[in-house]
Amino acid sequence: MIDLLSLTRTHLTAEHLVLSAGEVLARYDHLTQDSGNISWLVRTGEGDLFVKTAGTHAPPPAGATVQYLDHAGRVRLLRSAVELARSVEHPVLARLRSVIETADGPALVYDRAPGELVGVPSAQREDPTSPYRRFATASAELRLEVLDQLLDAHVALESAGWVACDLYDGCLMVDLAAGRLTLIDLDTYRRGASVNDMGRMFGSSRFMAPEEFELGAPLDARTTVFTLGRLVRHVGTGLTEDLAQFCGGAEAAEVVDRATRPVCRERFGTVRELAAAWCAARRSAR
């Protein structure tokens, strides 16, 4: 058996590496995602590990959904994910254990995140058994605790210079029993302010700021503030709840409203300011 936590380089392909490391519990490829990445959940002597790769150099097979980047572009994003993981320590961030250079590029080895992925395809959001609906119907207290963790993690990310991109409910792994959040798939986050160089940035339109649709528009902390505000609003009004009722009062709802204003300069200037206003409003409502 290959030890994924001690190896740093191999001549093997990523697939052969994983198959040599333990029992594959799940494989994620073009049938479950549109990134072109290939990942595995594998049971090893060191515990259950999640291995993420850029996939292969081969063109996508028939039936694959649209891929935004070629293999080199996917490798570039994975190396950015490594930089992010090594620059910020926070209990909410998925724990990167090792990076192995394979014949297919880097294989990122993470601890298995507890819980289930909140984001599901839109057709499954009304299914009462789906992780999305079970999270949406969890107590307001549990969901607010998860949002507190989300904001706190992004204060730490902001302190290290990271600006959110492609942050949506598909990045949220939630352990409902423990009320614990793990953030995954932050590969497209950018370090430092930048400009929109794509026209339509990566992401789910439910959570994206207006500037993420405008070529040449600035992307900075206010962009992250908008997305976080949209996540709070979505989690708080996913059913039929009034936002103020969910948040615990009008003051907290006003914080969310300010965070999600279309005009950048009218939002909170930083994630830290947003988190401070959110915490103060929550305290005043108790």
Residue, then its C-alpha position, 0 to 999 in steps of 0.5 A: m500500500i502507498d502512503l499518501l501522507s508521506l509520498t511527495r512524487t511518483h511516476l504513477t498516474a493519479e488514478h493508479l496512485v489512488l488505487s494503490a493507496g486503499e479502498v476507493l469509496a467514491r470517484y468524482d469526475h465529469l458525471t458529477q461536476d463540470s470542472g474537469n477535475i477528478s477526485w476520489l474518496v479513499r479509505t487508507g490506513e491513515g483514515d479516509l482521505f479526499v484526493k483532488t487532481a486536475g484530471t488527465h490531459a485527454p479531452p473530455p469523454a462523451g457526455a461530459t458537461v462544459q469544462y471552463l479550463d484546460h488541464a494546465g488551467r486546472v493545475r494552476l488553480l490547484r496550486s492556488a488552492v495549495e497556496l491558500a491552504r498553507s497561508v491560512e489556518h482555520p478549523v473551518l478550512a478543509r485540512l490539506r495533508s499533502v501534495i503529491e506530484t503525479a504523472d497528471g500533475p499535483a494530487l492534493v490530499y485532504d482529510r475527509a470533511p465530516g458531514e454532507l455537501v449542502g449544494v445539490p442540483s436545482a432539481q433536488r432542492e425540494d427533495p426533503t431527503s436531500p442535504y440541501r433541504r435537511f440543512a434548510t429545515a434545521s433549526a435557525e440556531l444551527r444555521l446561524e452557527v454555521l453562518d458565524q463559522l463561515l464569516d469567521a473563516h473569511v475574516a481569516l482569509e481576508s487577513a491573508g489577502w484572499v478574495a472569494c470567487d465561486l463561493y456558493d452552497g456547493c462549498l459548504m460541507v455541514d455536519l448537522a449533528a455537530g453543527r460544524l462547517t467545512l469549506i471546500d473547493l476554494d481553488t478559484y479564490r484570488r490573492g489580492a484585489s484584481v479585475n474581472d478578466m472573464g466577463r462572467m466569473f466562475g460561480s453560481s448567479r444566486f450568490m455572485a456580485p454584479e461586478e462578477f458579470e462585468l469585464g474589467a470591473p474591480l474584484d476586492a473585499r466588497t465582492t466577498v462581502f456581497t457573496l457572504g451576504r447573499l449566502v446569509r440571505h439564502v440560508g435564512t430565507g431558503l424556505t418561507e422565513d422572514l429574514a429579520q425573524f431568522c436573523g433575530g431582528a431588523e438590525a441584523a437584517e439591515v446588515v445583510d441588506r447593506a452587504t448585498r447592495p448592488v453598488c460596491r461603495e455602499r457595502f461594508g468595506t471589508v469582511r471584518e467590518l461585515a462580521a463585526a456588524w453581524c455579531a453586534a446585531r446578533r448580540s443586541a437581538r438576544 
